[in-house]
Amino acid sequence: MKPEINFSLTSESDATESPGTFLTIQTSMCELNVWMTREDLQMLPSVREARWDNRSSIKIGTSAGAPVFWSCDDQALAVLVGTDDETWEYWSVVA
């Protein structure tokens, strides 16, 4: 059985009072919160063209103080949190 995945966007300011948006990706087992500026949010559609097999992930937003890298293939969206897209500390695949 495939887990239910919920997405939500919340507009608010970060700790420095900069306006932006929190994207929350949540299942019954985990939750990922990504802070994005307005400019970051506008880049999200380009993730469709970011192919992991071409090493063309896109850096959009932060989570737990670390950069977030996004890539896609025909079946799934990969979200990688860490210093770069090769040595990440957390990852999630949304299929």
N, C-alpha and C positions, 0 to 999 in steps of 0.2 A: 504494500500500500504506500503510495506516494504521500509525503507529508504536505499539509496545507501551508502555503507560503503567503504571508501578508506583507504588503508594502505600505508605508505611510510617509507623508511629507509634512513637516512642521516648521513653520517660519518662526525664527527667534534669533536673538543675538547670542554670540559666543561669549567666552569669559572676558574678551577685550571689548565687548559691546559692539562688535562688527555685525551688521545684519547678514543673515544667511538662512540656510535651510538644513534641517536634520532629515536624512533619509533613513528610515528604519526598515530593515528586512528581518522578518521574524517568523519562526516556526515554533512548534510546541517544545523543541529541544534547544534552540539557541536564538540569539538576537544580535544583529549587527547594526550599529548606529554610525552613520557617516555624516560628518559636518561638511557642508558645501557652501561656497560663496555663490552669489548670483551668476558669476562667470562660470564657475564649475558646473552649476546646474544646467546651463546652456550647452555645455559640452557633452552631456549624457547621450544624446542621439548618435554621436560619432562612435560610441562604443560598438555599435553593430559592425563597424568596419575594422575594429581592432582584433586581429587574429593572433591567438597565442602561438600557433605553429609558425607564424612569420616573426615572432617576437615583437609584435607591434601593440603591446598593451598601452593603455592611456592612463595617466595619473590624474585622478579627479577626486578631490576631497581629502579629509583626514579622519582617522578613527583611533581613539585612545592615544592621540598625539603622534600617530604615524601616518605616512602617506598611504593612499588607497589606489591600487592599480586595477584596471578593468580590462577584460578581454572577452571575446565571444567566439563561438564556433556555430555550426549549424544547429546544434542541439542544446547548448547551454551557455550561461553567462558565468564567468569566473570573476570573483572579487578577492583580491589579494591585499593584505594589510601588512606593511613592513617597510624596511628601508629601501627596498627596490623590488622589482617583480621576479627576481630570482631567489632572494633570501628573505622571504616573508615570514612573519610570525603567526599569522592566522589566514585562513582561506575558506572560501565558501563557493560552492557551485550551485547555481539555480538552474534547474532543468525544466 
